[in-house]
Amino acid sequence: MITAILSGSSLPLVLLVAAYLVSTWMQTRHAIQRLKRQHGCQEPPRYPHKDPIFGSDLFNDSAKHAKQFKLLDRWSTRYKKHGKTFAAIMQGTPAICTIDPTNLLAITTTNFNDYGVQPMRRDATLPFLGEGVFTMDGPFWEHSRALLRPTFSRANIANLPAFEVHLQKFLKLLPRDGTSVDLKPLLCKLFIDTSTEFLFGESMNILNQKEPQRSQDFLDAFHYAQQGTGKRLQLGKLAFLYCDKKYYESIKVAHAFADYYVDKAIEYRRSHLADKGVNLETFSDEDASKHKVVLLHDMAMETDNREDLRNQILHVFLAGHESSAITIGNAIFQLCRNPDKWERLRTEVLALGNGTEHLTAEKLKGVKYLSSVIKETVRLYPVASMSTRKAYKDTVLPTGGGALGTSPVFVRKGTIISSSVYALHRISACWKPDPEAFRPERWEEGVKPGPSYMPFGWGVRTCPARYLAEIEIGYTLARMAQLYERIECRDEVSEWVEELRVSTSSRNGTKVALVPAPAAI
């Protein structure tokens, strides 16, 4: 067969194809060399693989530490040992691991279009979440962002009276006799109720003792599908190996629940199509208190694509229904272990007054220590603790190469860029003294971390709900400061232990005893 192909009239064609392939390879090679020379690129340190082909040693080591709930600290150790930027192999693909702030700034801003999240996220999340704002790049991501931006730009002024209604239900579930309580599940219920009202137009009322079974079925299914999606993301290109019948059954339940509200939103669109409604660009504090903001309704006014609406709302629910709850739990995790910091927070909050009327969004911004507590909490415990992208083209990172680690680094098209936000927030040069310590005071000492601090992302992919979340987190902590004189730690385990799903939380929750203030009894 080979002889026949290489004989007669076939030989010139084979030689032509071979010449084309060699020419293309040479041109690519020369282009890469020119790019390297142009920027003065040098090689970064390399991870000492035992398996330099597939990187199975790195994968297995990560899997082992994930089972021990120590993967985040393991990545911090790797960066301390091998440098802020080093090359590795991840599941057979070349990777550059970096937490250098200069590189991260280039990835998220200057050279934003050179990298993307879609190759890393889309396939693993597609069965559950579909294509949406957190998994796509390019025009579809821009479309997704455009659907969300108008609502979040006006919802940044939180409707705190409406939020207080749900908060009251949460507070009534907290024991007032000094018995222990785990705040984690109750905080999750609080923000499930508030987020579903904002996203779907109806609260699940999961804080009620007799919540609707349909709501509980959805949450059980959603969280199981979320857990499975987290495993698929960890498997990367091996996600097809994840076979779990319950995972796909849970997806059907979650989709059916979301579709119910999508259909209601499309009906809302039909009934309001002729009505211009509220001007989204000129939405004031007064408007926010009078008008009920529903994200799904606003998106439906822009598109009636049923699948698109369902995917986008599931993306936002995934990010929004537990992120604030996790952050409040982590803040109290530290405040109950540092009673002096809780006392200072109470003092500054009580200086505003001892009623809800004193806790406006504007006044909360003036409580500097409250802001410092929130910033320090998300520094130590970022909800999005890991970040991965893939290079869409041959490009360059500004630093990390050479013997001193200061030269630019060439990044070949298809290279994985892996970053640990958890490790970034613990770089000693950026966060001294005591980068591992909970010190809200550091934010009063003039620290300006820049891209060393990315709990909400950076650049154009910054979380659109950041300021809304900060207001609701601050309001919840301030209300608790008004009501509780002390918060005592009742955790059996003293250290914070990670729980990695799509988001990162405290595996052991936040177990405390609450001591009411005399005026609140």
N, C-alpha and C positions, 0 to 999 in steps of 0.2 A: 504493500500500500504506500509506504513512504517513498519507495523507489519510483512508483508511478507518479506520485505527486511532484517529485523533484525532477522528473524527466519531461522532455518535450516542451510544449508551450506553457506548462505550469511553472517552470523554473523562473522565468522573468518576473512573474507575479509574486512568487514567494520572496524573491530577492528585493522586490520593490517594497513589500510589506515590512520585511526585516529592516531595510534601510530607513523607512519611515519611523519605525519604532526606536531605532538607535538614534536617529536625528532628534526625535521628540525627547528622549531621555537626556541627550546631551544638552539640548536647549534648556530643559528644566534644571539640570545640574548647574549649568552656567548661570542661570537666573538666580538660583539659590546662593551660589558663591558671590555673585555681585551684591545681593542683598546683605549677606554676612559682612562683606568688606565695607560696604557703604555705612553700616551701623557699628562696625567694630565688634561684631558678635563673638563671644567665646562660650565654651561649653559650661553648663552649671555642674555642680557636684551630682553624682549619681547614687541612687539608693543601692546598697550592696545586695542585689538579688542573688538568691540561690538558684532561682529559675529565671534567667534573663530573657526567655522567649515569651512566656505567658504571664509571668509575674505571679504565679500561683502562691509563692511564699508570702507575698504582701497581702494577697486576698485572704489566705488562710489565717494569717496573723490578725488581720482586721476582724474576721469572723469570730475568732477565739475571744478577742477582747470585747466584741459586741455582746457575746453571750454572757460575759462577766460584767456587763454594763460599765465598761471602762474605755470605750472606743475613742471618746473625745479626748481624754487624757493621753491615750496612746498616740493620737495625732500630734498633740502638743509636744510630747516627748520626741517624736520623730523630727519635728522642726527644730527643736533645741539641739538635737544630735547632728542632723545633716544640713542645717542652715535654713534660712527663710525661703529659699528657692532651691529645689533639687529635681532631677529627672528620675522617672520611674517607669515601670511597665504595669499597666492596669488591664487585666484580662486580655493580654496580647496586644494592647494598643499603647503606643508611646504616650507618656503623660509628663506634665510639668506640675509639680506641687509647689504652690507659692502662697505665702502670707505677707509678702513684702508690700507695704502700703503703696509704694510707687507703681508696682506692677498692677495691683488691684485697681488703682485709679485709671491706668491705661486701659485695662480690660473693660471697665464699666463706663468710661467716658470717652477719652481720646480716640481709642481704637475700638469703640463699641461694636461697630459693624463687622469687625474681623472675627468675632466670636458669637456663639449662640448657645442657648439652653435646649433648643428643640431636639438635637440629636441625642441628648442625654436623658430627656424627660418624656418625650412624646410617646414612644412605643410602650414604655413601662406603665404609663398612666392612662393610655388610650381606652382600655376596656371600661374603666371606672369614670374618669373625668372627661374623656373626649379632648378635643382641641380647644384650648382656652388661653387666657391671659398669662398663666404661669408656666405653660409648656411650649409655647410657640414663639417664633421669631418672625421678622419681616413684616410684610403687609398684613398678615392675619393677626399678628400681635398688635400692630398699630390699630387695626379695626377693633380688637378686644379692648384695648386701652381707651379708645374713643368712646366705647359704650359705657365704660365705668367712670371716666373722669368727671363729667358734669355733675353726677349725683354726689360723688365724694367731695368735690370742691365746695358744695354748699352744705353737705352733711358734716364737714369739719367743725361747724358750729353745732355741737351736740345739743340735742333736745334733752337737757338734764331733768326737767320735771317728768318727762315720760320715762326716763331711765330710773328715776327715783321710785316709780311705781313697782318696777321689778326688783329694785334693790331692797325695798321694804319686805317683800316676800322672802328674799334671801336672809335678811337680818332676823326675821321671825323664826327661822330654822336653826339659828345658832343658840346653843345652850348658854344660860346666864348664871348657872350655879357652879361654875368652875370645872365641870366635867370635860373630858377630852373630846375633840371633834377634828375630823380631817376636813380641812377647807377645800381641798382639791375638787372632789365631786360636786360640792355645792356651788363653787365658783364656776365650774363648767356649766352647770344648769342655769346659773344666772345669765351667762353670756350666750347660751343657746336660746334662751327666751328673748333676750334683747336683739340678738343677731337675726333670728327668724322673723321678728316683727319688722326689722329694717329691710331684710332681703326679700321676704315672701309677702309681707303685708299682714301676716297673722303670727302672733306668738304661739309657740308650742305649749306655753304654760307648764313646762316640765317641773318648775318649782312647786307646783301644787302637789299635794300629797296623792291625789288621784288623777295623775296625768293621763291623757288619752292613750290607749294602747297603740293606736296607729303611730303616734309620735315616738313612743318608746321603740317600736319595731323599726322605724326609720333610723333612729340613732344607733341601735344595735347593728343594723345592717351597714350603716355608713361607717361606723368605727371599725367593723370587721374588714370592709372593703379598703378602708384607709390603711389598716395594718398590712393587708396583703399588698397594696400598692407600694408601701414602704419597703417590703421585702423584694418586690420586683425591681425597685430602683437600686437597691443594694446589689442585686444580681447583675445589673447592667445589661450587656448584650446576651447574657444567659437567662434573661427574664422568662423566656419560653419554657424553662425547666420548672417554673412555679406552676404546679397543677393542684388546684384546690377547688373542689366542686362548690363548697360553701362560699368561696370568694365570689364566684359568678352568680350564685343565687342571691347573695347580699347586694350585688350591683343591680340586679333586677328590682329588688325592693326599693333601693335608694332612688333609682331612676323613676319608678312609678310615682313615688312621693313627690319628686321635683316636677314631674310632668303635670301633676294635678295643678300646681301653682303656675306653671308656665301657661297652661290652657286658660287659667283665670286672667293672667296678665295679657294674653292675646285678646281675650274678650274685653278687657279694660281698654286696650288699644282701639278696638273697633268702636267702642262707645264714646271714646274721647278724640277720635281722629280729627274731627272738625274743630276741636277746641284746642287752642294754642296752649292753654294751661298756664302754669307758673313759668316765668322767665328764669331759666336755670342760671343765667349769668349774673343776675342781680338779686340773689337770694339773701335776705338780711337775717339778723338775729330774730326779729319779730316774725318774719315769715317762717323761720324754723320752728318756732313755738306754736304756730297756728296750723302749719301744713304737715301732714304725715308723709315723710319721705319713705318711699318704697323702691328699692333698687330695681327689682324685677319689672315693675310697672314702667319705670323710666327707660329701661333697656328695650322693653316691648314697643315703646313709642318710636324707637329707632329701627327695629327689625321685627319681623314676625316669623323668623326662622326658628321653628320649635326646637330643633336639636341644638342650634347655636345658643339659644337662651338657656336651655337646660345645662349645657356644658359650662357656660360662663357663670351661672349662679352656683353650681357645685364647686367651681374653682374658688369663688369668693367665700362660700360657706366653709370650705376646708380651711382657708387661711384665717377667717374671722371668728369662727364660733368658739375657738379655744385659746387663741394667742393671748388675748387680754387676760383671760382666766389664769393661764400659765404664768404670766408676768406678775400678776397680783400675788399668786401663791408663792412664787419665788421671792418676792419682796418681803412677804410676811415670814417666810422661811428664815430670812436673815434678820429681820427686825425682832423676832421673838428670841433670837440668840444674842441680840445686841440691845438690851433694854434702854441703854443710854440714848441710842439713836431713835428708838420709838418715842422716848420722852421728849426729845428735841422736836421730832415731827409733830407730836401732839401740841406742844407749846406754840409752834408757828401756825398750825391750823386753827387752834382755839383763839388765837389773836384776831382772827377774822370774825369770830362770833360763834355761837353754839346752836345754829339752826341751818336748815337747808337753804334758806334765802340768802345766806352769806356766801354760799359756794357756787358762784357763777364761774363760767369758764374763764372770764377775764381775771377774776380775783384769784382763781387757782393758779394761773400763770405767775402771779406775784409771790406765791409761796415757794421760794427758791429751793428750800431743802427738800420739799416734795418732788420737785423736778430733778434734783440731784439723786434722790432715792430711786426714782424710776430709771434714770440714765445708768446708774451703777448696777441696777438689777439686770437690765438687758445687756449690759456689758459683760457681766459674769455669766449670764445664762441666756444667750441669744436663742430665740425660739427656732429660727432658721440657722442651725449651727454649722452646716456644711453647704458648700456651693461648688457646682461643677459646670463647666462649659466645654465646648469643642471649637477648635479653630476652623473657620470656614475657608481660610486662605493662608498661604505662607505669610508670616508676619513676624514681629519682633516685640519682645518684652524689654523694657528699658533697663533692667538691672537683674543681677543674680548670677552672672557668668564670671569665669576666670578665677584665679587664685584668691583674689580679695572679695569675690562675689559682687563686684560693682559694675561689671561690663554687661552690655546688652546680650540678650539670649535669643537665638533664632528659634521660631516656633513653626514647625512644618504643618501644612494643612492636614487636618484630621487628628491633631494632637489634643488629648484631654487636658484641660486646665482644672486642677483640683485645689480648692481652698478650704481652710477650716476657719470659720468666723470665730469659733470658740478659742482657737489658738491665737488668732490675730488679736483678740481682745486681752491676751495675756503676754504680749511681747513686752519684756521687761524695760526695754529702752523707751517705749511709748507710755508705759503705765506705772512708772516708779513713783513712789516706793510701793512695794507689796502688791504686785499685779494680781495675785490670787486672793487678796483680801477684799472684803466688802467695806469700802470707804467712800460713802457719798460725798464726804468733805473734799475729795480730790477735784470735784467739779466746781468747788468754790475757790480753788487755788489757781485758777486761770488755765486749766488744762484745755488745749485746743487740739483734739486728736486727729481731725481731718479724716482721711481714708483709713486711719487705724481703728475706726469705729464705724461698723456697718451693720447694726442690728436690724435695720429696715432696708438693707440694700443700699445702692448708691447709683447716682446718675439717673438716666431716664427710666430705669426699672425699679426705682425707689417705691416702696409700698404706698399706694395711693391713699390708704386709710390710716396712715401713720398718726396724723394729728388728732383725728377722731379717737383712735385707740388711746393716745396719751391722755386726752381729756377724760375719758371714761375710767381709765386706770387711776388717774389722779383723784377723780371724784370719789371712787370707791374707797381708796385708802384714806382720803380726808374724812369721809363719813365714819369710817371705823375709828379713826383717831378721835373724833368727837364723842363716840359712844363707849370706847373701851380704854380704861386707865392703863391696863397692862395686857400683854399677850405673852403667855408663858409657853415655852417649848415643851411638847410632850412626845416628841419623836423618839422612837427606840434607837434610831441610827443618827449619829451626830452629823455625818457628812452628807452632802448633796449627791444623789445617785441618779445618773441619767436614764431616761427612757426614750429611746429613739423610735419614732414612727416617721411620718412625713415631717412632723414637728418634734421638738425636743422639750421634754418636761421632767419634773421630779418623779422618779419611780415610786418613792415612798410617800408622796403627797406632802401635805403641810399639816401636821398634827399639833394642835395647840389647845390651850385652855384660855378662855376670854374672861377677863375681869372687868365688869362694867364700871364706868365712871359713876360717882355718886349722883350726879345730876341726871344720869340716864337710867337710873334704877326705877 
